[in-house]
Amino acid sequence: MFLLTLHIVACKQKKSREQAFALTRDTLQVEAPFGAYTIQSPNFENAPRLLITDFGADPNNKKKNTEAIAAAIDSAHAIAGGTVVIPKGEWLTGKIHFKSNVNLHLEEGATLLFSEDPQDYLPAVLSTWEGMECYNYSPLIYAYECENIAITGKGKLKAKMDTWEVWFARPSGHMQNLKRLYEMASKDIPVEERQMVNDSANFRPQFIQFNRSKHILLEGIAIENSPFWVIHPYLSSDVIIREVNVFAHGHNNDGVDPEMSQNVLIENCVFDQGDDAIAVKAGRNQDAWRLNTPVKNIVIRDCSVKNGHQLLAIGSELSGGVENVYMGNCEVAPNAKLNHLLFIKTNERRGGYVKNIYMEDIKAGRIDKGILGIETDVLYQWRDLVPTYERRLTQIEQVNMTNIKAANVDFVSRILGEEEAPVQNISLRKVTADTIRTESEIHQHVNGFTNTQ
């Protein structure tokens, strides 16, 4: 009887602990020209804090740090919600894999320095390469089928670049592995058979990938360097990226790539990129047609962009469809290096659609190309590498730009549609440039274009 009583008391205490640590979610309503939507994000305010030093972390020992962070994440997950704390100092680590109900918190002065050794990102995990699913090196920070997760604080995530910089140059064999993956995806070979870790593929991992996850918060952190795309919400929902400062100038170093994700808010961030600042994507060709998930309800506001190929790119991986994207009140540095403010890119292999795109209240200096670019024949290295297995054109419509000003451009708008699928209903209002180096409007196969002052 005494043992039974103890057991009952212990169960009640356990239940009480779980209730005390149970996370709540904050609900935010986001307003946009295409309509309002809500995002639920985790609130870790009252969650217990778990210091990685209590789990054996040692600033001079990569293995201990990797194991300590994993153990702290396990413990936070086991109590249904906890904050894993990275204290001040530099902590060399390998990969970090999230579990649900965990906040990774970097205190001011803390740096998580990620190893340059590809072996530290094995075994391979389900990931992607430019819109095609495959098994590849783990992203440096990876969440798969998680919910209620966060990365917060005033610290820094930094990647050591020794190996990745060599891989930027596409070492021998890389292009043939790209071709092999493309052909497997085109023929619907099961993803489990698309193993892309070998001696010559050299597929660089994303820095942060949230894969099939939901209720996600990134807030306050700085990110420096990246092997590939920096922040990649993939098939995920309810994502807030707030007050994040990104600096990454390597190959394919996009800032944020929301891909086949829904209900995303990106606000008050700073981007200094070697590629697109924000690139909205929806998968590639047959893989995206199989997954059949659009990217939808994306708001980017009050951000600052210092450099990037595009301020906002859509595509070229957009086969699942893109709808309801808004960028507003973003500051572009006067000397920023940009090709376009808005660039929508696709090709005859993509299919999908683009609709309800809004950009307003942007001021920029010199732009290498123009304010708006829409191109339907963008293939890059893929043009001669692989054939078109199935031709599907992309319908692009309802693009709206208001109160946009640039100092010096090649053109205001360059729209190159397809004769079989003209671009439809493009509205520019108070979109101007002080100096236009070639022509203001360069258009083919466009119906319903207006430009009013």
C-alpha positions in Angstrom: 0.0 0.0 0.0 2.9 2.3 0.9 4.6 1.6 -2.5 1.3 2.2 -4.3 0.9 5.6 -2.5 4.4 6.6 -3.5 3.7 5.6 -7.1 0.5 7.7 -7.1 2.3 10.7 -5.6 5.2 10.3 -8.1 2.7 10.2 -11.0 1.0 13.3 -9.7 4.3 15.1 -9.3 5.3 14.1 -12.9 2.0 15.3 -14.3 2.3 18.6 -12.3 5.8 19.1 -13.7 4.6 18.5 -17.3 1.7 20.9 -16.8 4.1 23.5 -15.3 6.4 23.2 -18.3 3.7 23.0 -20.9 4.3 25.5 -23.6 1.8 28.1 -24.8 1.6 29.6 -28.2 1.3 33.3 -29.1 -1.1 34.1 -32.0 -0.2 36.9 -34.3 -2.5 38.2 -37.0 -0.6 39.4 -40.1 -2.2 41.9 -42.4 -1.4 42.0 -46.1 -2.9 43.3 -49.3 -4.0 39.8 -50.2 -5.8 39.4 -46.9 -5.0 38.6 -43.2 -3.7 35.3 -41.8 -2.6 34.1 -38.4 0.6 32.6 -37.2 1.0 30.6 -33.9 4.5 30.7 -32.5 5.9 29.0 -29.3 6.3 30.9 -26.1 9.2 29.7 -24.0 9.0 32.5 -21.4 8.3 30.2 -18.5 10.2 27.1 -19.8 13.1 25.7 -17.7 16.6 26.7 -18.8 19.2 23.9 -19.5 22.8 25.1 -19.6 24.9 23.0 -22.0 27.8 23.2 -19.5 25.6 21.1 -17.1 25.7 18.4 -19.8 29.5 18.4 -20.2 30.1 21.1 -22.8 33.7 22.3 -23.0 34.8 25.3 -25.2 37.9 23.3 -26.3 36.1 20.1 -27.3 33.9 19.8 -30.4 32.8 16.2 -29.5 31.7 17.1 -26.0 29.9 20.2 -27.2 28.0 18.3 -29.9 27.0 15.6 -27.4 26.1 18.1 -24.7 23.8 20.1 -27.0 22.1 16.9 -28.1 21.6 15.7 -24.5 20.2 19.1 -23.5 17.8 19.0 -26.4 16.7 15.5 -25.4 16.1 16.7 -21.9 14.1 19.7 -22.9 12.0 17.6 -25.2 11.5 15.0 -22.5 9.9 17.6 -20.1 7.6 18.8 -22.9 9.4 22.2 -23.2 12.7 23.7 -22.4 15.3 26.3 -23.3 18.8 25.0 -24.2 21.2 27.8 -23.3 24.5 28.5 -25.0 26.5 30.7 -22.6 28.9 33.4 -23.5 32.0 32.1 -25.4 32.8 30.2 -28.6 31.6 26.6 -28.8 32.8 24.5 -31.7 30.2 21.9 -32.6 29.0 19.5 -35.2 25.4 19.2 -36.4 22.4 20.1 -34.2 19.1 18.2 -34.6 16.0 19.7 -33.1 13.2 17.9 -31.3 9.8 19.3 -30.6 9.2 21.9 -27.8 12.8 23.1 -27.7 14.3 26.7 -27.8 18.0 27.0 -28.6 19.0 30.2 -26.9 22.3 31.9 -27.5 23.2 34.4 -24.8 24.9 37.7 -25.8 28.5 37.0 -26.5 27.9 33.4 -27.4 29.0 31.9 -30.7 28.1 28.4 -31.9 30.9 27.7 -34.4 30.0 24.9 -36.8 32.7 22.4 -38.0 34.0 22.5 -41.5 34.3 18.7 -41.6 31.6 17.0 -43.8 31.9 13.9 -41.7 30.3 15.8 -38.8 27.1 16.1 -40.8 26.6 12.3 -41.3 24.6 10.1 -41.4 22.7 11.6 -44.4 19.2 13.0 -43.8 16.2 13.7 -45.9 16.9 17.1 -47.4 16.8 18.9 -50.8 19.1 20.3 -53.4 17.6 23.2 -55.3 14.0 21.9 -55.1 14.7 18.2 -55.5 14.5 15.8 -52.5 17.4 13.6 -51.7 19.5 12.3 -48.8 22.4 14.6 -48.3 24.7 15.9 -45.5 22.6 17.1 -42.6 22.0 20.8 -42.5 24.1 22.4 -39.8 20.9 22.9 -37.8 18.1 20.5 -38.8 14.5 20.0 -37.7 12.4 17.2 -39.2 8.7 16.9 -38.3 9.1 19.1 -35.3 6.7 21.6 -33.7 7.2 24.4 -31.2 10.8 25.1 -31.9 12.9 28.3 -31.7 16.3 29.8 -32.0 16.6 33.0 -30.0 19.0 35.3 -28.2 21.7 37.9 -29.0 24.4 35.4 -29.9 25.8 34.2 -33.2 25.7 31.1 -35.4 28.8 30.9 -37.5 30.1 28.3 -40.1 33.7 27.5 -40.6 34.2 27.6 -44.3 37.4 25.8 -45.0 35.8 22.9 -46.9 32.7 24.6 -48.2 34.7 27.3 -49.9 36.5 24.6 -51.9 33.1 23.0 -52.8 31.8 26.4 -54.0 33.9 25.8 -57.2 31.9 22.7 -58.1 34.7 20.1 -57.9 35.0 17.3 -60.5 32.0 15.1 -60.5 29.6 17.6 -59.0 27.8 18.4 -62.3 27.3 14.7 -63.1 25.8 14.1 -59.7 23.4 17.0 -60.3 22.4 15.4 -63.6 21.9 12.0 -61.8 19.7 13.6 -59.1 17.7 15.5 -61.8 17.1 12.3 -63.8 16.0 10.4 -60.6 13.6 13.1 -59.6 12.2 13.4 -63.2 11.5 9.6 -63.2 10.0 9.6 -59.7 12.7 7.3 -58.3 11.9 6.9 -54.6 13.6 9.5 -52.5 15.2 6.8 -50.3 17.3 5.8 -53.4 18.6 9.3 -54.0 21.7 9.0 -51.9 23.9 12.0 -52.7 26.7 11.6 -50.2 29.6 10.1 -52.2 33.1 10.9 -53.3 32.2 13.5 -55.9 28.8 15.0 -55.4 29.9 17.7 -53.0 26.4 18.9 -52.3 26.8 21.5 -49.6 24.2 21.5 -46.8 21.9 24.3 -45.8 22.8 26.2 -42.6 19.3 25.9 -41.1 16.6 23.8 -42.5 13.1 23.3 -40.9 11.7 20.3 -42.8 8.0 19.5 -42.5 7.8 21.4 -39.2 5.5 24.0 -37.7 5.2 26.7 -35.1 8.8 28.1 -35.5 10.5 31.2 -34.2 13.9 32.7 -35.1 14.5 35.9 -33.2 17.4 38.1 -32.4 20.3 36.0 -33.6 23.2 36.8 -36.0 24.3 34.3 -38.7 27.7 34.5 -40.4 28.7 32.4 -43.4 26.9 29.4 -44.8 27.7 26.4 -47.0 24.5 26.9 -49.0 21.1 28.5 -48.4 21.1 30.1 -45.0 17.5 29.7 -43.6 15.3 27.2 -45.4 11.8 26.6 -44.1 10.7 23.6 -46.3 7.2 22.2 -46.3 6.7 24.0 -43.0 4.1 26.4 -41.6 3.7 29.1 -39.0 7.2 30.6 -39.2 8.4 33.9 -37.7 11.9 35.2 -38.6 12.4 38.4 -36.6 15.4 40.7 -35.9 17.8 38.2 -37.5 21.1 39.6 -38.9 22.5 37.5 -41.8 25.9 37.9 -43.4 26.9 35.2 -46.0 28.7 35.9 -49.2 29.4 32.4 -50.6 28.0 30.6 -53.6 24.1 30.1 -53.3 24.1 32.1 -50.1 20.4 33.2 -50.2 19.3 34.7 -46.9 15.9 33.1 -46.5 14.2 30.5 -48.8 10.7 29.7 -47.8 9.9 26.7 -50.0 6.4 25.1 -50.2 5.8 26.7 -46.8 2.8 28.6 -45.6 2.1 31.4 -43.2 5.5 33.0 -42.9 6.5 36.4 -41.5 10.0 37.9 -42.0 10.4 41.2 -40.3 13.0 43.6 -38.9 15.9 41.6 -40.3 19.2 42.6 -42.0 20.5 40.7 -45.0 23.9 41.0 -46.6 24.1 38.2 -49.1 26.1 36.7 -51.9 22.9 35.6 -53.6 19.2 36.5 -53.3 18.2 38.3 -50.0 14.8 36.6 -50.0 14.0 33.8 -52.5 10.4 32.4 -52.4 10.3 28.9 -53.8 7.9 26.0 -54.4 10.0 23.0 -55.5 11.2 21.7 -58.9 9.4 19.9 -61.7 8.2 16.4 -61.0 9.1 16.4 -57.3 7.0 19.5 -56.7 4.1 18.1 -58.7 4.3 15.0 -56.6 4.3 17.0 -53.3 1.6 19.4 -54.6 2.1 22.1 -52.0 2.2 25.8 -52.9 4.2 28.4 -51.0 1.5 30.8 -49.7 1.0 33.7 -47.3 4.5 35.2 -47.1 5.0 38.7 -45.6 8.4 40.4 -45.6 8.4 43.8 -43.9 10.7 46.4 -42.3 13.9 44.7 -43.4 17.2 46.1 -44.4 19.2 44.7 -47.3 22.8 45.6 -47.8 23.6 43.3 -50.8 22.1 40.5 -52.8 21.4 39.3 -56.3 17.7 40.2 -55.9 15.9 42.0 -53.2 13.0 39.6 -53.7 13.2 36.6 -56.0 10.4 34.2 -56.9 11.6 30.9 -58.4 13.1 29.5 -60.4 11.9 26.5 -58.4 8.2 27.3 -58.3 6.5 24.2 -59.6 4.2 23.8 -56.6 2.8 27.3 -57.1 3.4 30.7 -55.5 0.6 32.9 -54.2 0.1 35.7 -51.7 3.6 37.2 -51.3 4.0 40.7 -49.9 7.2 42.8 -49.3 6.8 46.3 -47.8 8.8 49.1 -46.2 12.2 47.5 -46.8 15.4 49.6 -46.8 18.0 49.1 -49.4 21.5 50.4 -48.7 22.4 53.2 -51.1 25.5 51.3 -52.3 23.9 47.8 -52.3 24.7 45.5 -55.2 21.4 44.2 -56.6 20.3 42.9 -60.0 16.6 43.5 -59.4 14.2 44.6 -56.7 11.7 42.0 -57.8 12.7 39.1 -60.1 10.3 36.3 -61.1 12.1 33.5 -62.9 10.9 30.2 -64.4 11.3 28.1 -67.5 9.4 25.6 -69.7 10.1 22.7 -67.2 8.5 24.2 -64.1 4.8 24.4 -64.5 3.2 25.8 -61.4 1.9 29.4 -61.2 2.6 32.8 -59.7 -0.2 35.1 -58.5 -0.9 37.9 -56.0 2.5 39.3 -55.6 2.8 42.7 -53.9 5.8 45.1 -53.3 5.5 48.6 -51.9 7.4 51.4 -50.3 11.0 50.6 -51.4 13.8 53.0 -52.2 17.1 52.0 -53.8 20.2 53.4 -55.4 21.8 52.0 -58.5 20.5 48.7 -59.6 22.6 46.6 -62.1 19.5 45.6 -64.1 16.1 46.9 -63.2 13.2 47.3 -60.8 11.0 44.5 -62.1 12.2 41.5 -64.0 10.1 38.6 -65.2 11.7 35.9 -67.3 10.3 32.6 -68.5 13.5 31.0 -69.9 15.9 30.9 -67.0 17.8 27.6 -66.9 21.4 28.5 -65.9 23.6 25.4 -66.0 20.7 23.1 -66.5 20.0 24.2 -70.1 22.6 21.9 -71.6 23.1 19.5 -68.7 19.8 17.8 -68.9 16.8 17.7 -71.3 13.2 18.8 -70.8 11.4 15.6 -69.9 8.0 17.2 -69.7 7.2 20.7 -70.8 4.9 22.8 -68.6 4.7 26.5 -68.7 4.1 28.8 -65.7 1.1 31.1 -65.5 2.2 34.5 -64.0 -0.4 37.0 -63.0 -1.4 39.7 -60.6 1.9 41.4 -59.8 1.5 44.8 -58.1 4.2 47.3 -57.3 3.5 50.6 -55.6 5.7 53.6 -54.5 9.1 52.1 -55.6 12.0 54.5 -56.4 15.5 53.7 -57.7 18.3 56.1 -58.6 19.8 54.4 -61.6 18.6 51.4 -63.6 18.9 49.7 -67.0 15.1 49.5 -67.1 12.0 49.9 -65.0 10.3 46.7 -66.1 11.6 43.8 -68.3 8.9 41.2 -68.9 9.6 38.3 -71.2 6.5 36.1 -71.3 5.7 33.0 -73.4 3.5 33.4 -76.4 1.4 30.4 -75.3 1.1 31.7 -71.7 1.4 35.5 -71.6 2.1 37.2 -68.4 -1.1 38.7 -67.1 -2.1 41.9 -65.2 1.0 43.7 -64.0 0.3 46.9 -62.2 3.0 49.5 -61.5 2.0 52.6 -59.6 4.5 55.4 -58.7 7.4 53.1 -59.8 10.2 55.4 -61.0 13.9 55.8 -61.6 16.0 59.0 -61.8 18.1 57.6 -64.6 17.2 54.8 -67.1 20.2 53.6 -69.0 18.4 51.7 -71.8 14.6 51.6 -72.1 11.9 52.0 -69.4 9.8 49.1 -70.5 11.0 46.0 -72.4 8.1 43.6 -72.9 7.0 40.6 -74.9 3.9 38.5 -74.4 2.3 40.6 -71.7 -1.5 41.3 -71.3 -2.9 43.9 -69.0 0.2 46.0 -68.1 -0.3 49.4 -66.5 2.2 52.0 -65.2 0.7 55.0 -63.6 2.3 57.9 -61.7 
